[in-house]
C-alpha cells in the first residue's frame, strides 16, 4: 500500500480524535490541562505506534510479497503476515491462492503442456513420416506405372510374336500338306520304279537264260565244227572232188565269219536288250543251213568236195576260233547280266528302304500335324489370356496413375499440416518458457536462477531447423514466395548454432552424429537444387523425403542433447534418479517442472481425502497418478536393465503421484 495514503489515514484519525477531545479539554484548567495535553500526546503516540505495528508494517510486508510475486517467485512464506490480526484474512487468502491455487494451476498447465508437447512431438514425427510415406507412395506408384508400361509393351510384343508364330505354324501346316502330297506322289513313283526294276530283273534273267542257251548252242556248234574239220580232213585225204564244195563252204564260212564279227560288235553295243546279237545269231543259223545245204550238195556232188574240203578245213578252223570268241562274248554277256540283276536287286532293296523311310516320314508328319494343332490351340488360348491380361494391365495402369496423382495431392495436402504441427510445437515451447519464469513451492532458488540460455538456444535451433524443412517443402510444392537462395540462407541459422557449440559438445556422441547428419542434409540440399532447376518435381519430392528422414534423426539427437543439458547442467540432482533412464515423459519435463510434481500430487491427494471423508484412504487415487505420466508405468515394467533399487525408488515416486 502507498505510504502517502497511510499518512493521510493517520492525519485523518488524529483530526477525528482532536475534534472529539477538544470539548473535554475545555473542562480542565491549570495543571490538569497540562496532564491532559500530555495524555493526549501519549495517546497520539500510542495510536501511531499501533497503526505502524499493525497496519503499516504488514502493508510493507504485503508490498514486498507482491513484488516477489511480480518477479515470478511463488515460493513465499505467508506465516509472518498472518500474525497480524487486521490482515490475517488477507494473508491467509493470499497463501491459499498463491501456494495452493496458483501453484497447482501453473503446475497443471505445465503438465498439460508437457503432455501436449509429448503428443505434439509424436504428431510431428507422424506427419514427417506421412510426408515421407506419401513421397514414397508416389515413387512406388511411379515405379509401378513404369513397370506396367513395360508390361504393356511386353504384352503387345508377346501378342505380336504369338500371332507371328501362329501364322508361321499355319504356313508350316500348309507346307506339311504339300510335302505330304509330294511324299505320296514320290512313294507312288518309287513303287512304280520298284515294279519296273522287278520287271527289268525278270527280263535280265530271261536274257541271261537266252544267253546261256546261245552259249550252249555255240559250244555245240564249235564241237560239231571240230568234228566236221576232222571229217573233212579225212575226206580231204581221199576226195579231191570235195575241193570245189569246200570252196563254196569257205565262201559261206567267210560270210559266217563276217556275220560273227558283226554279232560280236552288236553284242558289245547291245546293252540290256541284245537285239543285234539275236540278228547275228539268226544270220549264223541261216549260214549254217546254207552250209548244210552245200554240204548236202557236196555230198551229192563229190567232184568239187575235195577242193571245198580243203578250204573248209581252213575255214572250219577259223570258225572254231570264232565260236570260241563268241562263246567268250556270250559268257561276258552272262556275267554282265548277272551284274545287272544284282544291281537291279540292290536298287529294288534301296527303293524299298526309301519307301519305308517315306512311310516313317508320313507317320511323323501325321504326329507333327497333331502336335501343331495342339500348339495352335494353346497359342489361341495364350493370345486370349494375353488379351485379358492386357485389359487388366490397362485397368491397373489407370488405377496406378490415379494413385500417383492422389499420392502427390496427399503430399501437397500434408504440407500445411506439417507447418501447423511445427508451429504448434513452437507455441507450446513458448508457453513453457513463459511459465518457467515462476518459482513454485519447494523449488530451490539455485535451480530457479540457473542460466537456461544454453537450453533455450538448443530449442531455438531445433525449431529453426524444423521451420527450414517446412520452407523447403513449401518451395517444392510452390506454396512460398521465398527464393531458393533465401531458403538456403535460412539453413545457416541451424548451421551457426552447430558451429557455436562445437567447443562445448565436440566430445559428445550426440553432437558428432548431428554434425554428420547435417552434412548429409547439405548434400541432399545440393541434389534438391539440381532437381528443382530441372523441373523434376517427383524426384525432388523423393529426395526431400530422404532429407526429412535424416532430419528426424537429427531431432532425436537434439532431444538426447537437450536431456543431457537438463540433467547435467541445469539440475544435476535430477540425474541421480534418472541417470540410466530413457523415459520420454521425464525427458520432456524441465528441471523447474519436475521438482514440483511430487508436491503437487501430495496436495491433490490430500484435497481428495478432505473432499471424500466417508471413503477409505485406500480408495482415494490422486488425479494425476494415471493422467500425468501414464507411459512411465509401462516403460518402468519393460525396462529390464534398471537396478532393483532404482525401480523401487521410481515405483515409490509414481505411487506418491
FENSULGI-V368324 format. One record per backbone hydrogen bond with DSSP energy under -1.0 kcal/mol. CO is the residue of the C=O (numbers start at 1). NH is the residue of the N-H. Records with the same first field share a line. If there is no record, write none. Layout:
CO = NH / NH
This chain:
2 = 6
3 = 7
4 = 8
5 = 9
6 = 10
7 = 11
8 = 12
9 = 13
10 = 14
11 = 15
12 = 16
13 = 17
14 = 18
15 = 19
16 = 20
17 = 21
18 = 22
21 = 25
22 = 26
24 = 27
29 = 32
30 = 34
31 = 35
32 = 36
33 = 37
34 = 38
35 = 39
36 = 40
37 = 41
38 = 42
39 = 43
40 = 44
41 = 45
42 = 46
43 = 47
44 = 48
45 = 49
46 = 50
47 = 51
48 = 52
49 = 53
50 = 54
51 = 55 / 56
52 = 57
55 = 59
56 = 60
57 = 61
58 = 62
59 = 63
60 = 64
61 = 65
62 = 66
63 = 67
64 = 68
65 = 69
66 = 70
67 = 71
68 = 73
69 = 72
72 = 439
74 = 76
78 = 82
80 = 83
81 = 84
87 = 91
88 = 92
89 = 93
90 = 94
91 = 95
92 = 96
93 = 97
94 = 98
95 = 99
96 = 101
97 = 102
98 = 103
100 = 104
101 = 105
102 = 106
103 = 107
104 = 108
105 = 109
106 = 110
107 = 111
108 = 112
109 = 113
110 = 114
111 = 115
112 = 116
113 = 117
114 = 118
115 = 119
116 = 120
117 = 121
118 = 122
119 = 123
120 = 124
121 = 125
122 = 126
123 = 127
124 = 128
125 = 129
126 = 130
127 = 131
128 = 132
129 = 133
130 = 134
131 = 135
132 = 136
133 = 137
134 = 138
135 = 139
136 = 140
137 = 141
138 = 142
139 = 143
140 = 144
141 = 145
142 = 146
143 = 147
144 = 148
145 = 149
146 = 150
147 = 151
148 = 152
149 = 153
150 = 154
151 = 155
152 = 156
153 = 157
154 = 158
155 = 159
156 = 160
157 = 161
158 = 162
159 = 163
160 = 164
161 = 165
162 = 166
163 = 167
164 = 168
165 = 169
166 = 170
167 = 171
168 = 172
169 = 173
170 = 174
171 = 175
172 = 176
173 = 177
174 = 178
175 = 179
176 = 180
177 = 181
178 = 182
179 = 183
180 = 184
181 = 185
182 = 186
183 = 187
184 = 188
185 = 189
186 = 190
187 = 191
188 = 192
189 = 193
190 = 194
191 = 195
192 = 196
193 = 197
194 = 198
195 = 199
196 = 200
197 = 201
198 = 202
199 = 203
200 = 204
201 = 205
202 = 206
203 = 207
204 = 208
205 = 209
206 = 210
207 = 211
208 = 212
209 = 213
210 = 214
211 = 215
212 = 216
213 = 217
214 = 218
215 = 219
216 = 220
217 = 221
218 = 222
219 = 223
220 = 224
221 = 225
222 = 226
223 = 227
224 = 228
225 = 229
226 = 230
227 = 231
228 = 232
229 = 233
230 = 234
231 = 235
232 = 236
233 = 237
235 = 238 / 239
240 = 243 / 307
241 = 244
242 = 246 / 306 / 308
243 = 247
244 = 248
245 = 249
246 = 250
247 = 251
248 = 252
249 = 253
250 = 254
251 = 255
252 = 256
253 = 257
254 = 258
255 = 259
256 = 260
257 = 261
258 = 262
259 = 263
260 = 264
261 = 265
262 = 266
263 = 267
264 = 268
265 = 269
274 = 278
275 = 279
276 = 280
277 = 281
278 = 282
279 = 283
280 = 284
281 = 285
282 = 286
283 = 287
284 = 288
285 = 289
286 = 290
287 = 291
288 = 292
289 = 293
290 = 294
291 = 295
292 = 296
293 = 297
294 = 298
295 = 299
296 = 300
297 = 301
304 = 245 / 308
305 = 242 / 309
306 = 310
307 = 311
308 = 312
309 = 313
310 = 314
311 = 315
312 = 316
313 = 317
314 = 318
315 = 319
316 = 320
317 = 321
318 = 322
319 = 323
320 = 324
321 = 325
322 = 326
323 = 327
324 = 328
325 = 329
326 = 330
327 = 331
328 = 332
329 = 333
330 = 334
331 = 335
332 = 336
333 = 337
334 = 338
335 = 339
336 = 340
337 = 341
338 = 342
339 = 343
340 = 344
341 = 345
342 = 346
343 = 347
344 = 348
345 = 349
346 = 350
347 = 351
348 = 352
349 = 353
350 = 354
351 = 355
352 = 356
353 = 357
354 = 358
355 = 359
356 = 360
357 = 361
358 = 362
359 = 363
360 = 364
361 = 365
362 = 366
363 = 367
364 = 368
365 = 369
366 = 370
367 = 371
368 = 372
369 = 373
370 = 374
371 = 375
372 = 376
373 = 377
374 = 378
375 = 379
376 = 380
377 = 381
378 = 382
379 = 383
380 = 384
381 = 385
382 = 386
383 = 387
384 = 388
385 = 389
386 = 390
387 = 391
388 = 392
389 = 393
390 = 394
391 = 395
392 = 396
393 = 397
394 = 398
395 = 399
396 = 400
397 = 401
398 = 402
399 = 403
400 = 404
401 = 405
402 = 406
403 = 407
404 = 408
405 = 409
406 = 410
407 = 411
408 = 412
409 = 413
410 = 414
414 = 418
415 = 419
416 = 420
417 = 421
418 = 422
419 = 423
420 = 424
421 = 425
422 = 426
423 = 427
424 = 428
425 = 429
426 = 430
427 = 431
428 = 432
429 = 433
430 = 434
431 = 435
432 = 436
435 = 438
439 = 74
440 = 443
444 = 448
445 = 449
452 = 456
453 = 457
454 = 458
455 = 459
456 = 460
457 = 461
458 = 462
459 = 463
460 = 464
461 = 465
462 = 466
463 = 467
464 = 468
465 = 469
466 = 470
467 = 471
468 = 472
469 = 473
470 = 474
471 = 475
472 = 476
473 = 477
474 = 479
475 = 478
483 = 487
484 = 488
485 = 489
486 = 490
487 = 491
489 = 492
490 = 493
491 = 495
492 = 496
493 = 497
494 = 498
495 = 499
496 = 500
497 = 501
499 = 502
501 = 505
502 = 506
505 = 508
508 = 512
509 = 513
510 = 514
511 = 515
512 = 516
513 = 517
514 = 518
515 = 519
516 = 520
517 = 521
518 = 522
519 = 523
520 = 524
521 = 525
522 = 526
523 = 527
524 = 528
525 = 529
526 = 530
527 = 531
528 = 532
529 = 533
530 = 534
531 = 536
532 = 535
535 = 537
536 = 540
537 = 541
538 = 542
539 = 543
540 = 544
541 = 545
542 = 546
543 = 547
544 = 548
545 = 549
546 = 550
547 = 551
548 = 552
549 = 553
550 = 554
551 = 555
552 = 556
553 = 557
554 = 558
555 = 559
556 = 560
557 = 561
558 = 562
559 = 563
560 = 564
561 = 565
562 = 566
563 = 567
564 = 568
565 = 569 / 570
566 = 571
571 = 574
573 = 576
574 = 578
583 = 587
584 = 588
590 = 594
591 = 595
593 = 596
596 = 600
597 = 601
598 = 602
599 = 603
600 = 604
601 = 605
602 = 606
603 = 607
604 = 608
605 = 609
606 = 610
607 = 611
608 = 612
612 = 615
616 = 619
617 = 620
622 = 625
624 = 628
629 = 632
631 = 635
632 = 636
633 = 637
634 = 638
635 = 639
638 = 640
643 = 647
644 = 648
645 = 649
646 = 650
647 = 651
648 = 652
649 = 653
650 = 654
651 = 655
652 = 656
653 = 657
